[in-house]
Amino acid sequence: MDAQVRGDTQPGIRPGRARSRPRELSLYTLLTLVPLLALLPMLVFSAYLLYLFSEQTRIGAYRELGATNAALATLVEREIDQVHQTLAFVGQGVLGAGPRSAQARQLLSTAANSQLGMVGVAVIAPDGEVLARYPDIGGPAHLALDPDQREALFAGRFVLSNLQVRGITGRPGLMANQAVAAADGTMAIVSAEIATEHLVMLMRDQLAQRGAIGTLLDSGRRIVARTHQPEAWVGQMPSKPALDALNSESVGIQRFANAEGTEYVWAWSTLAQNWSLLVGVPARDVDLALRRSMRQLLVVGAIVLLLSVGATMLVARRIARSVDRMEAGMQDIAEGNVTPRSHSGIRQLDQLYDALVDAGRHVAQSLAAEREARELADDANRQKDVFIATLSHELRNPLAPIRSAGGVLSTGRVPQERTKQLGEMVERNVAALARLLDDLLDLSRVTTGRIELRMGRVELQLIVESALETVRPLLDAAGHQLRVDLPPEPVTLQGDHVRLVQVFANLLANAAKYTDPGGSIEVTAQVHGPVVRVCVIDNGIGLAPHDAERIFGRFEQVRDASSRAQGGLGIGLALVRSLVDMHGGRAWVRSAGVGQGSTFVVELPVVP
């Protein structure tokens, strides 16, 4: 009976005959291959993360290069604007004092030594007569006006020539021409030769610590200044890839070889006078971070693979022995005489796979944290570079007129009326410096929490009147039309009188700054229950919707062609919001869009 049952449970098996089997792998071999299969998803995932990281690194590097190009473009344009203002000032002074006077010679000497790169200055009459020149090295008394000088004379504006192999000193350089008119209507041209070496040093000061190359081209696409080997390339044409890039679009970033054949990543932009500025960094520097990450991935991956294979071989051997023991007792198990023994190898393999998944998760988190930290560091470096470049030129803008006025006054031969004008000019520029430093100190105190408010009961009408008195010279100078609409009854606030005056003075100064001359500015106030809402409305350049919140950040400004020449550090509105927040209020801005004006709103609690 038992034999019959055993025979029924194993049909088709005949004693003495071995059934052929396909070729099989041992359990030890299969378990040894498990780490390779488990590591494959992690390696694919890590490769994908590395690709994303490399793309973010490339984008960050390109963004930083674009910001460097924009900062350097602003620097060059402001340097040219300083030359423009200096020539206009010198021309007016020379015509007013007389071209042959000692004061005229002093003015020309001061301009030529103003650290603006001017190596020679001359005042020329419309008929070509040289009225005055510095340095006085002789030369013809009459000159034939070139096309740039004639354009400056007839158009009555500032004209910067392309690179010329001539000039007042007989050397290659740039000619800056400014038409001026005396009080009696006499016209003249102030021409100054700008040394290309000055522009080279200007760009080197900004790019020396970055290992970048800066190249400045005139409207004829000829190299005016180059930070690397300028003596060999000034006056030459750039490489063909550079010309193709400049002709394709006015602003952009591309990767191509420079004139020496070395591959660079270039950012370029178009300046005034249809000039162009290129800033490039070696492509190998951009690729360095990616190559380092790939090497680290390969080394770490090889180490992890070796450790996993070794550990799995030990575990596989233990599991194989356990399986061998189970196989040895299969007959007893089949008869039901022996309880099957469970082996722990499967659990360990599952734990190993879970560990690999966790390792991949940790790798992803580490890469994400590193990418975020890098983006923050890159953003901080860009803000620092733009802020330092802007601050240096904001400090130099008032210093140049002060230095020129000091040079004129030092002669001791200035008429009383002219002395008064120079004194007022010095006073205005010193006040501008004082305001700039005060704003920086106030922003530092607000940021570090060291500012203290002297709270008391103050009236809104007195605060607005004090703010208007502060910015009245700025409004009058621009010819703005001002309208003030305040409640007839007194509105009492609990706050610091001085700081609230600073809030509204900054808003009014901002409106005057970004409103064309002769524009309209309006100040209104209305009480809405427990708060009063004060609005400063202008019909200036306005702003895009995405800039409405950004402009209240530190060192932020509206970036467009019409506002770049206005200057400033972008801290006034940051102070406004911080001081309003400290008074328990709110500050925001509304605008219908670019060119549609702006409305800055300040809401403060009212004392019952």
VEXDREN-586948 format. One line per field, with one value per residue (C-alpha): residue number from 1; residue in one letter; x, y, z. Coordinates in nm, 3 decimals. Each point is the difference from the previous one (the first is absolute). Layout:
<pts>
num: (NUM,...)
residuo: (A,...)
x: (X,...)
y: (Y,...)
z: (Z,...)
</pts>
This chain:
<pts>
num: (1,2,3,4,5,6,7,8,9,10,11,12,13,14,15,16,17,18,19,20,21,22,23,24,25,26,27,28,29,30,31,32,33,34,35,36,37,38,39,40,41,42,43,44,45,46,47,48,49,50,51,52,53,54,55,56,57,58,59,60,61,62,63,64,65,66,67,68,69,70,71,72,73,74,75,76,77,78,79,80,81,82,83,84,85,86,87,88,89,90,91,92,93,94,95,96,97,98,99,100,101,102,103,104,105,106,107,108,109,110,111,112,113,114,115,116,117,118,119,120,121,122,123,124,125,126,127,128,129,130,131,132,133,134,135,136,137,138,139,140,141,142,143,144,145,146,147,148,149,150,151,152,153,154,155,156,157,158,159,160,161,162,163,164,165,166,167,168,169,170,171,172,173,174,175,176,177,178,179,180,181,182,183,184,185,186,187,188,189,190,191,192,193,194,195,196,197,198,199,200,201,202,203,204,205,206,207,208,209,210,211,212,213,214,215,216,217,218,219,220,221,222,223,224,225,226,227,228,229,230,231,232,233,234,235,236,237,238,239,240,241,242,243,244,245,246,247,248,249,250,251,252,253,254,255,256,257,258,259,260,261,262,263,264,265,266,267,268,269,270,271,272,273,274,275,276,277,278,279,280,281,282,283,284,285,286,287,288,289,290,291,292,293,294,295,296,297,298,299,300,301,302,303,304,305,306,307,308,309,310,311,312,313,314,315,316,317,318,319,320,321,322,323,324,325,326,327,328,329,330,331,332,333,334,335,336,337,338,339,340,341,342,343,344,345,346,347,348,349,350,351,352,353,354,355,356,357,358,359,360,361,362,363,364,365,366,367,368,369,370,371,372,373,374,375,376,377,378,379,380,381,382,383,384,385,386,387,388,389,390,391,392,393,394,395,396,397,398,399,400,401,402,403,404,405,406,407,408,409,410,411,412,413,414,415,416,417,418,419,420,421,422,423,424,425,426,427,428,429,430,431,432,433,434,435,436,437,438,439,440,441,442,443,444,445,446,447,448,449,450,451,452,453,454,455,456,457,458,459,460,461,462,463,464,465,466,467,468,469,470,471,472,473,474,475,476,477,478,479,480,481,482,483,484,485,486,487,488,489,490,491,492,493,494,495,496,497,498,499,500,501,502,503,504,505,506,507,508,509,510,511,512,513,514,515,516,517,518,519,520,521,522,523,524,525,526,527,528,529,530,531,532,533,534,535,536,537,538,539,540,541,542,543,544,545,546,547,548,549,550,551,552,553,554,555,556,557,558,559,560,561,562,563,564,565,566,567,568,569,570,571,572,573,574,575,576,577,578,579,580,581,582,583,584,585,586,587,588,589,590,591,592,593,594,595,596,597,598,599,600,601,602,603,604,605,606,607,608)
residuo: (M,D,A,Q,V,R,G,D,T,Q,P,G,I,R,P,G,R,A,R,S,R,P,R,E,L,S,L,Y,T,L,L,T,L,V,P,L,L,A,L,L,P,M,L,V,F,S,A,Y,L,L,Y,L,F,S,E,Q,T,R,I,G,A,Y,R,E,L,G,A,T,N,A,A,L,A,T,L,V,E,R,E,I,D,Q,V,H,Q,T,L,A,F,V,G,Q,G,V,L,G,A,G,P,R,S,A,Q,A,R,Q,L,L,S,T,A,A,N,S,Q,L,G,M,V,G,V,A,V,I,A,P,D,G,E,V,L,A,R,Y,P,D,I,G,G,P,A,H,L,A,L,D,P,D,Q,R,E,A,L,F,A,G,R,F,V,L,S,N,L,Q,V,R,G,I,T,G,R,P,G,L,M,A,N,Q,A,V,A,A,A,D,G,T,M,A,I,V,S,A,E,I,A,T,E,H,L,V,M,L,M,R,D,Q,L,A,Q,R,G,A,I,G,T,L,L,D,S,G,R,R,I,V,A,R,T,H,Q,P,E,A,W,V,G,Q,M,P,S,K,P,A,L,D,A,L,N,S,E,S,V,G,I,Q,R,F,A,N,A,E,G,T,E,Y,V,W,A,W,S,T,L,A,Q,N,W,S,L,L,V,G,V,P,A,R,D,V,D,L,A,L,R,R,S,M,R,Q,L,L,V,V,G,A,I,V,L,L,L,S,V,G,A,T,M,L,V,A,R,R,I,A,R,S,V,D,R,M,E,A,G,M,Q,D,I,A,E,G,N,V,T,P,R,S,H,S,G,I,R,Q,L,D,Q,L,Y,D,A,L,V,D,A,G,R,H,V,A,Q,S,L,A,A,E,R,E,A,R,E,L,A,D,D,A,N,R,Q,K,D,V,F,I,A,T,L,S,H,E,L,R,N,P,L,A,P,I,R,S,A,G,G,V,L,S,T,G,R,V,P,Q,E,R,T,K,Q,L,G,E,M,V,E,R,N,V,A,A,L,A,R,L,L,D,D,L,L,D,L,S,R,V,T,T,G,R,I,E,L,R,M,G,R,V,E,L,Q,L,I,V,E,S,A,L,E,T,V,R,P,L,L,D,A,A,G,H,Q,L,R,V,D,L,P,P,E,P,V,T,L,Q,G,D,H,V,R,L,V,Q,V,F,A,N,L,L,A,N,A,A,K,Y,T,D,P,G,G,S,I,E,V,T,A,Q,V,H,G,P,V,V,R,V,C,V,I,D,N,G,I,G,L,A,P,H,D,A,E,R,I,F,G,R,F,E,Q,V,R,D,A,S,S,R,A,Q,G,G,L,G,I,G,L,A,L,V,R,S,L,V,D,M,H,G,G,R,A,W,V,R,S,A,G,V,G,Q,G,S,T,F,V,V,E,L,P,V,V,P)
x: (0.000,0.284,0.189,-0.305,-0.047,0.372,-0.013,-0.304,0.167,0.304,-0.138,0.237,0.313,0.173,0.274,0.346,-0.054,0.126,-0.211,0.210,-0.014,0.085,0.318,-0.054,0.190,0.086,-0.173,0.334,0.053,-0.349,0.031,0.337,-0.165,-0.269,0.204,0.060,-0.373,-0.074,0.265,-0.113,-0.309,0.207,0.268,-0.258,-0.168,0.334,0.094,-0.330,0.058,0.349,-0.145,-0.244,0.277,0.223,-0.283,-0.061,0.373,0.016,-0.308,0.139,0.336,-0.168,-0.224,0.299,0.188,-0.301,-0.015,0.373,-0.046,-0.294,0.199,0.302,-0.225,-0.148,0.351,0.121,-0.313,0.027,0.368,-0.091,-0.280,0.256,0.214,-0.308,-0.084,0.363,0.037,-0.324,0.115,0.347,-0.139,-0.238,0.277,0.251,-0.246,-0.111,0.350,0.162,0.198,0.334,-0.056,0.182,-0.332,-0.056,0.342,-0.074,-0.333,0.161,0.278,-0.249,-0.206,0.307,0.105,-0.347,0.075,-0.248,0.263,0.017,0.355,-0.074,-0.276,-0.059,-0.264,-0.059,-0.207,-0.253,0.244,0.274,0.199,0.159,-0.103,0.176,0.168,0.161,0.271,0.127,0.245,-0.036,-0.160,-0.212,-0.214,-0.279,-0.136,-0.236,-0.304,-0.052,-0.350,-0.044,0.085,-0.236,-0.276,0.054,-0.005,-0.307,-0.199,0.108,0.070,0.270,0.162,0.252,0.201,0.113,0.365,0.224,0.369,0.036,-0.102,0.123,0.309,0.052,-0.064,-0.276,-0.298,-0.360,-0.119,-0.277,-0.167,-0.244,-0.162,-0.028,-0.147,0.097,-0.250,0.030,-0.078,0.361,0.041,0.305,0.098,0.183,0.195,0.184,0.204,-0.079,0.290,-0.097,0.230,-0.242,-0.288,0.225,0.090,-0.366,-0.108,0.298,-0.088,-0.342,0.107,0.344,-0.131,-0.224,0.259,-0.225,0.073,-0.179,-0.012,-0.150,-0.094,-0.100,-0.289,0.226,0.064,0.364,0.166,0.036,0.120,0.084,0.115,0.219,0.291,-0.151,0.316,-0.049,-0.377,-0.103,-0.103,-0.053,-0.325,-0.129,-0.035,-0.264,-0.211,-0.006,-0.114,-0.269,-0.126,-0.008,-0.186,-0.257,-0.129,0.086,0.019,0.085,0.227,0.176,0.295,0.261,0.376,0.171,0.250,0.281,-0.204,-0.077,-0.360,-0.179,-0.354,-0.088,-0.269,-0.051,-0.221,-0.048,0.094,-0.076,0.153,-0.074,0.316,0.025,0.150,0.102,0.101,0.124,0.124,0.195,-0.232,0.222,-0.082,-0.371,0.050,0.228,-0.281,-0.169,0.321,0.071,-0.349,0.033,0.332,-0.148,-0.299,0.224,0.227,-0.287,-0.192,0.299,0.057,-0.366,-0.008,0.305,-0.131,-0.341,0.139,0.228,-0.280,-0.239,0.253,0.018,-0.377,-0.040,0.238,-0.195,-0.332,0.139,0.116,-0.341,-0.165,0.239,-0.098,-0.365,0.059,0.173,-0.309,-0.253,-0.085,-0.095,-0.192,-0.190,-0.093,-0.105,0.236,0.209,-0.125,0.149,0.267,-0.042,0.312,0.066,0.170,-0.313,-0.061,0.354,-0.030,-0.319,0.174,0.291,-0.236,-0.175,0.340,0.083,-0.328,0.073,0.351,-0.146,-0.242,0.286,0.201,-0.296,-0.047,0.372,0.006,-0.313,0.146,0.327,-0.181,-0.211,0.306,0.185,-0.291,-0.016,0.376,-0.011,-0.287,0.185,0.315,-0.195,-0.172,0.337,0.168,-0.282,-0.021,0.375,0.016,-0.307,0.120,0.344,-0.151,-0.270,0.281,0.205,-0.292,-0.009,0.377,0.089,-0.191,0.136,0.354,-0.054,-0.150,0.289,0.247,-0.177,-0.028,0.367,0.103,-0.130,-0.113,-0.366,-0.270,-0.230,-0.303,0.191,0.130,-0.355,-0.102,0.295,-0.076,-0.361,0.117,0.239,-0.276,-0.242,0.252,0.109,-0.366,-0.040,0.295,-0.143,-0.340,0.165,0.198,-0.299,-0.215,0.270,0.033,-0.377,-0.037,0.279,-0.171,-0.337,0.155,0.184,-0.288,0.200,-0.225,-0.206,-0.324,-0.079,-0.373,-0.239,-0.319,0.063,-0.223,-0.010,-0.023,0.324,0.176,-0.102,0.100,0.345,0.046,-0.097,0.252,0.269,-0.058,-0.116,0.335,-0.022,-0.360,0.076,0.312,-0.204,-0.293,-0.253,-0.357,-0.093,-0.348,-0.068,-0.344,-0.007,-0.299,-0.104,-0.008,0.324,0.092,0.198,0.242,0.211,0.348,0.349,-0.027,0.347,-0.042,-0.346,0.133,0.274,-0.263,-0.196,0.313,0.134,-0.330,-0.011,0.365,-0.067,-0.297,0.206,0.286,-0.208,-0.228,0.103,0.065,-0.324,-0.195,-0.280,0.033,-0.292,-0.017,-0.338,-0.111,-0.331,-0.105,-0.159,-0.120,0.300,0.260,0.101,0.102,0.255,0.063,0.289,-0.113,0.215,-0.030,0.356,0.141,-0.214,0.103,-0.089,-0.225,0.284,0.206,-0.267,0.139,0.363,0.073,-0.053,0.300,0.346,0.213,-0.283,-0.091,-0.216,0.235,-0.081,0.172,-0.171,0.083,0.353,0.143,-0.189,0.248,-0.068,0.067,-0.356,-0.033,-0.257,-0.307,0.149,0.030,-0.356,-0.148,0.217,-0.086,-0.371,-0.002,0.163,-0.287,-0.256,-0.100,0.025,0.162,-0.063,-0.007,-0.252,0.070,-0.195,0.322,0.316,-0.049,-0.330,0.129,0.005,-0.192,0.189,-0.234,0.087,-0.259,0.056,-0.216,-0.173,-0.012,-0.368)
y: (0.000,0.242,-0.101,0.069,0.345,0.081,-0.115,0.218,0.312,-0.034,-0.089,-0.047,-0.068,-0.327,-0.142,-0.014,0.276,0.364,0.268,0.257,0.359,0.333,0.170,0.186,0.251,-0.076,0.185,0.142,0.157,0.146,0.152,0.146,0.179,0.156,0.311,0.076,-0.007,0.204,0.261,0.049,0.213,0.208,0.061,0.101,0.226,0.151,0.059,0.181,0.209,0.081,0.114,0.229,0.131,0.072,0.188,0.212,0.065,0.110,0.222,0.155,0.068,0.157,0.211,0.124,0.080,0.198,0.196,0.074,0.125,0.221,0.148,0.068,0.154,0.234,0.087,0.088,0.202,0.200,0.064,0.141,0.204,0.142,0.107,0.161,0.197,0.103,0.131,0.198,0.152,0.082,0.154,0.227,0.105,0.072,0.206,0.186,0.082,0.053,-0.262,0.172,0.054,-0.182,-0.138,-0.159,-0.165,-0.125,-0.147,-0.182,-0.129,-0.120,-0.182,-0.166,-0.125,-0.107,-0.375,-0.037,-0.102,0.337,0.054,0.323,0.262,0.282,0.269,0.064,0.272,-0.094,0.130,-0.235,0.251,-0.164,0.231,-0.196,-0.337,-0.214,-0.108,0.301,-0.187,0.229,-0.094,0.173,0.290,-0.116,-0.352,-0.149,-0.127,-0.373,-0.150,-0.076,0.357,0.141,-0.232,0.114,0.366,-0.019,-0.235,0.176,-0.324,-0.237,-0.221,-0.279,-0.105,-0.345,-0.098,0.247,-0.007,0.370,0.253,0.296,-0.193,-0.177,-0.348,-0.256,0.064,0.111,0.355,0.132,0.314,0.226,0.314,0.291,0.350,0.313,0.243,0.223,-0.291,-0.073,-0.368,-0.218,-0.364,-0.160,-0.299,-0.244,-0.304,-0.308,-0.241,-0.360,-0.103,0.165,-0.217,-0.306,0.075,0.075,-0.345,-0.174,0.141,-0.169,-0.329,-0.070,-0.223,-0.203,-0.106,0.138,0.189,0.326,0.140,0.338,0.062,0.324,0.031,-0.118,-0.328,0.095,-0.087,0.315,-0.163,-0.358,-0.116,-0.279,0.106,0.339,0.114,-0.276,0.024,0.368,0.116,-0.356,-0.178,-0.276,-0.363,-0.101,-0.191,0.317,0.210,-0.256,0.004,0.383,0.018,-0.259,0.177,0.302,-0.191,-0.365,-0.276,-0.256,-0.236,0.044,0.040,0.336,0.155,-0.219,-0.316,-0.073,-0.095,0.249,0.063,0.355,0.244,0.316,0.308,0.317,0.336,0.357,0.128,-0.353,-0.134,-0.358,-0.162,-0.366,-0.177,-0.358,-0.268,-0.314,-0.288,-0.235,0.191,-0.045,-0.374,-0.047,-0.055,-0.256,-0.199,0.002,-0.130,-0.277,-0.112,-0.007,-0.199,-0.259,-0.040,-0.022,-0.233,-0.233,-0.007,-0.069,-0.271,-0.180,0.012,-0.124,-0.286,-0.108,0.015,-0.181,-0.275,-0.063,0.003,-0.215,-0.256,-0.013,-0.026,-0.268,-0.209,0.035,-0.108,-0.293,-0.114,0.033,-0.197,-0.272,-0.032,0.023,-0.370,0.029,0.320,-0.177,-0.275,0.256,-0.125,0.320,0.353,0.213,0.240,0.364,0.178,0.374,0.081,0.141,0.250,0.125,0.048,0.200,0.213,0.055,0.121,0.231,0.132,0.071,0.186,0.205,0.068,0.127,0.219,0.143,0.064,0.186,0.207,0.081,0.108,0.210,0.168,0.064,0.146,0.227,0.118,0.068,0.200,0.207,0.059,0.094,0.241,0.157,0.041,0.164,0.240,0.080,0.068,0.223,0.182,0.066,0.126,0.220,0.136,0.091,0.202,0.156,0.130,0.119,0.186,0.285,-0.008,0.096,0.336,0.071,-0.060,0.218,0.279,-0.024,0.033,0.311,0.160,-0.071,0.243,0.291,0.184,-0.100,0.271,0.027,-0.120,-0.302,-0.071,-0.012,-0.242,-0.227,0.012,-0.099,-0.283,-0.128,0.027,-0.202,-0.276,-0.013,-0.028,-0.284,-0.181,0.056,-0.139,-0.303,-0.079,0.067,-0.243,-0.267,0.045,-0.005,-0.316,-0.164,0.094,-0.131,-0.326,-0.064,0.119,0.285,0.288,0.162,0.193,0.303,-0.051,0.286,0.162,0.168,0.159,-0.131,0.350,0.111,-0.319,0.049,0.370,-0.089,-0.266,0.248,0.253,-0.270,-0.089,0.343,0.077,-0.330,0.067,0.358,-0.102,-0.249,0.241,-0.251,0.109,-0.084,-0.030,-0.077,-0.109,-0.063,-0.024,0.342,-0.129,-0.105,-0.369,-0.119,-0.292,-0.182,-0.007,0.142,0.339,-0.014,-0.354,0.067,0.312,-0.224,-0.245,0.259,0.190,-0.324,-0.065,0.356,-0.015,-0.336,0.149,0.300,-0.223,-0.227,0.272,0.193,0.375,0.197,-0.303,-0.014,-0.117,-0.016,-0.068,-0.103,-0.127,-0.150,-0.142,-0.347,-0.095,-0.077,0.074,0.284,-0.080,0.235,-0.030,0.145,-0.003,0.079,-0.029,-0.130,-0.313,-0.241,-0.362,-0.350,-0.213,-0.237,0.295,0.119,-0.204,-0.026,0.375,-0.002,-0.231,0.118,0.135,-0.056,0.248,0.012,-0.119,0.163,0.232,0.317,-0.057,-0.125,0.353,0.102,-0.179,-0.085,-0.306,-0.129,0.036,0.279,-0.220,-0.272,0.261,0.116,-0.346,-0.078,0.326,-0.032,-0.358,0.120,0.249,-0.279,0.100,-0.127,0.128,-0.115,0.126,-0.009,0.058,-0.060,-0.099,0.143,0.365,0.026,0.165,-0.138,0.039,-0.069,-0.059,0.026,-0.106,0.100,-0.041,0.316,0.105,0.048)
z: (0.000,0.089,-0.312,-0.212,0.147,-0.043,-0.359,-0.072,0.142,-0.239,-0.343,-0.291,0.207,-0.071,0.219,-0.151,-0.266,0.034,-0.173,-0.194,0.130,-0.162,0.113,0.328,0.212,0.357,0.279,0.112,-0.345,-0.010,0.346,-0.095,-0.298,0.219,0.100,-0.367,-0.068,0.313,-0.079,-0.360,0.084,0.242,-0.262,-0.261,0.250,0.106,-0.364,-0.053,0.311,-0.123,-0.331,0.179,0.221,-0.300,-0.172,0.310,0.028,-0.363,0.034,0.318,-0.164,-0.305,0.225,0.198,-0.321,-0.128,0.326,-0.023,-0.357,0.107,0.290,-0.221,-0.269,0.259,0.116,-0.353,-0.083,0.321,-0.066,-0.343,0.159,0.246,-0.297,-0.155,0.316,0.054,-0.357,0.029,0.329,-0.133,-0.320,0.186,0.236,-0.278,-0.205,0.310,0.123,-0.338,-0.196,0.067,0.374,0.279,0.119,-0.341,0.013,0.351,-0.113,-0.291,0.227,0.260,-0.264,-0.152,0.346,0.123,-0.024,-0.285,-0.254,-0.178,-0.129,-0.183,-0.003,-0.248,-0.052,-0.372,-0.167,-0.274,-0.265,0.125,0.205,0.305,0.284,0.277,0.042,0.268,0.000,-0.193,-0.225,-0.293,-0.325,-0.263,0.108,-0.230,-0.045,-0.252,0.191,-0.043,-0.054,0.371,0.099,-0.264,0.122,0.359,-0.108,-0.221,0.223,0.319,0.183,0.121,-0.267,0.071,-0.306,-0.099,0.042,-0.185,-0.081,0.074,0.260,0.197,0.112,-0.335,0.147,-0.063,0.221,0.025,-0.052,0.227,-0.137,0.185,-0.145,0.245,-0.024,0.189,0.148,-0.309,-0.233,-0.100,-0.092,0.045,0.009,0.293,-0.131,0.220,-0.093,0.212,0.036,-0.067,0.286,0.244,-0.121,0.021,0.364,0.078,-0.119,0.157,0.341,-0.025,-0.162,0.148,0.282,-0.231,-0.258,-0.276,-0.322,-0.076,-0.354,-0.098,-0.364,-0.171,-0.244,-0.282,0.187,0.057,0.332,0.211,0.323,0.102,0.343,-0.143,-0.225,-0.091,-0.176,-0.259,-0.049,0.036,-0.346,-0.128,-0.084,0.233,-0.105,-0.253,0.261,0.209,-0.297,-0.086,0.360,0.014,-0.331,0.108,0.312,0.214,0.330,0.050,0.131,-0.220,0.005,-0.272,-0.051,0.043,-0.240,0.142,-0.061,0.368,0.077,0.226,0.121,-0.108,0.115,-0.202,0.003,-0.205,0.153,-0.093,-0.327,-0.137,0.168,0.121,0.310,0.025,0.321,-0.016,0.239,-0.098,-0.082,0.198,0.318,-0.065,-0.060,0.302,0.253,-0.224,-0.053,0.373,0.077,-0.260,0.147,0.349,-0.125,-0.168,0.305,0.248,-0.230,-0.037,0.379,0.071,-0.267,0.140,0.355,-0.107,-0.205,0.287,0.254,-0.233,-0.063,0.375,0.033,-0.313,0.139,0.324,-0.186,-0.233,0.292,0.160,-0.325,-0.031,0.346,-0.092,-0.319,0.198,0.214,-0.287,0.024,0.365,-0.075,-0.278,0.243,0.253,0.264,0.025,0.039,-0.283,0.119,-0.103,-0.120,0.062,-0.329,-0.172,0.277,-0.022,-0.375,0.051,0.260,-0.237,-0.273,0.247,0.104,-0.364,-0.044,0.310,-0.130,-0.327,0.192,0.205,-0.315,-0.153,0.314,0.015,-0.364,0.047,0.308,-0.183,-0.301,0.220,0.194,-0.324,-0.143,0.319,-0.009,-0.370,0.060,0.296,-0.212,-0.284,0.238,0.163,-0.337,-0.128,0.335,0.021,-0.360,0.052,0.335,-0.136,-0.282,0.214,0.221,-0.298,-0.164,0.258,0.057,-0.359,0.007,0.350,-0.123,-0.307,0.210,0.245,-0.285,-0.128,0.345,0.076,-0.275,0.210,-0.314,-0.012,-0.021,0.299,-0.195,-0.131,0.352,0.128,-0.277,0.074,0.371,-0.062,-0.225,0.269,0.261,-0.214,-0.063,0.364,0.099,-0.249,0.156,0.348,-0.106,-0.156,0.316,0.226,-0.200,0.019,0.377,0.051,-0.208,0.202,0.327,-0.119,-0.124,0.328,0.220,0.154,-0.108,0.275,-0.058,0.213,0.012,0.072,-0.120,-0.337,-0.261,-0.356,-0.151,0.167,-0.112,-0.365,0.010,0.137,-0.266,-0.274,0.133,-0.016,-0.367,-0.121,-0.176,-0.189,-0.107,-0.105,-0.193,-0.207,-0.043,0.137,0.068,0.360,0.147,0.369,0.123,0.377,0.238,0.139,0.359,0.175,-0.028,0.304,-0.018,0.258,-0.144,-0.046,-0.172,-0.155,-0.139,-0.141,-0.174,-0.142,-0.130,-0.199,-0.109,-0.152,-0.178,-0.139,-0.108,-0.170,-0.186,-0.112,-0.108,-0.226,-0.143,-0.310,0.050,0.018,0.118,0.253,0.364,0.241,0.375,0.142,0.340,0.115,0.336,-0.020,0.346,0.223,-0.271,-0.230,-0.357,-0.158,-0.375,-0.203,-0.364,-0.304,-0.377,-0.042,-0.158,0.203,0.046,-0.111,0.227,0.090,0.133,0.247,0.289,-0.111,0.015,0.381,0.038,0.092,-0.288,-0.250,-0.276,-0.309,-0.277,-0.332,-0.244,0.129,0.366,-0.018,-0.018,0.316,0.224,0.361,0.212,0.025,0.378,0.033,-0.045,0.223,0.277,-0.065,0.048,0.306,0.177,-0.084,0.132,0.325,0.037,-0.038,-0.352,-0.355,-0.321,-0.356,-0.360,-0.283,-0.370,-0.319,-0.175,-0.152,-0.097,0.194,0.318,0.354,0.325,0.323,0.295,0.370,0.257,0.365,0.314,0.124,0.366,0.101)
</pts>
